[in-house]
Amino acid sequence: MDTNVVIVGAGPAGLAVGACLKQVGQDFVILEKASEVAPAWRRHYRRLHLHTVKSFSSLPFVPFPKSHPRYVPREKVVAYLDAYAERFGLDPRFGVTVKSIRREGVKFLVDTDAGEICARKIVIATGNNAEPIVPGFPGIEAFKGEVLHSAAYTEAAPYVGKSVLVVGMGNTGAEIALDLAERGAHPTISVRKGVHIVPRQLFGVPIQMVGIASRPMPQALNDWMFPKILDLALGRLEKYGIVRPKTGILAQIDAGRIPVIDVGTVAAIKAGRIGIAPDIVSFTEDGAKFAGGREKKFDAVIFATGYRPGYDGFVPAELRPGKSGVNARASELGVYLVGFYNPVTGLLREIGIEARAVAKDIAGR
């Protein structure tokens, strides 16, 4: 099979690129190893909402319906993505796994479990959440309670009345702990390092819009200003066991770590409904030991320890452009990453920007 562009992944990034390529008259094929579009969104825990406002979170050409709430819930995001694919006639080849990509002259050969495809350009849109990361901890094999990664968590019902250790305080860990606390479980979050936390709305203004407005400001000014503003908005959290990293918010974002966008977790911590513990030293049969000597019993452990992109398994190092979006190396290679940069201004907004730029770059070459 020959095509101009192979898009790997039918999540928001792959769909956005497909819609933009249609607008500029480029032929393409979307490959998706799952059986539906947006598989990552379908498996997310049920209480999840967008942390960014709908007006800055839609894909190119199609805004979210006016009837949707400001922060769109997961099931409505999935329905939006289904409708988006149908609207643009995007017809991914489902159940197709890419095994390898190699250059063959001026084109690429994409080897899949359904055969080989020849393409002029490649877009990798598999997302940052392709493969769960479960770090090793001493004694975890001896722990007799339930152990799962946050990728397998759907709702709090099985944990009502139970003591649950959530390992990691990123956005997922913070929100799962809140979900557990609100439904009657007893969660504790293990926080290994410092963490930046920002409210979803800062004095009534969505934090995404604050981020967009403040982005052009000098980094040093942002690093000086935000801690003071956040102390006013959230209070000083050191007494609850949460410290800020020495690295400022913008520097961490540039390094690929976005702050925790608080949707109620901080209030639950202050109220004592969510506990905070330091780094884990080891697990025991019925709990965990923490730095400083504290020990606590748990019925279950949820590893909210993140994901890795996973495309390194089929994209050789010499064909990786390094950065998401359009850049000199991506244009030269003819291989683009879309959806791998998650700024505080919003991943879906960034996907739209990158998809338009990639389609324009492909059409112009």
Salt bridges, closest charged atoms under 4 A:
GLU36 OE1 - ARG42 NE 3.72
ASP82 OD1 - ARG42 NH2 2.47
GLU104 OE1 - ARG102 NE 3.94
GLU116 OE2 - ARG102 NH2 3.44
GLU155 OE1 - ARG46 NH1 3.08
GLU175 OE2 - ARG47 NE 3.24
GLU175 OE1 - HIS51 NE2 3.03
ASP179 OD1 - ARG183 NH1 3.82
GLU182 OE1 - ARG47 NH1 2.54
GLU182 OE1 - ARG183 NH1 3.61
ASP231 OD2 - ARG236 NH1 3.07
ASP231 OD1 - ARG244 NH2 2.80
GLU238 OE2 - ARG236 NH2 3.49
ASP254 OD1 - ARG215 NH2 2.75
GLU285 OE1 - LYS144 NZ 3.64
ASP286 OD2 - LYS297 NZ 3.87
ASP361 OD2 - ARG365 NE 3.29
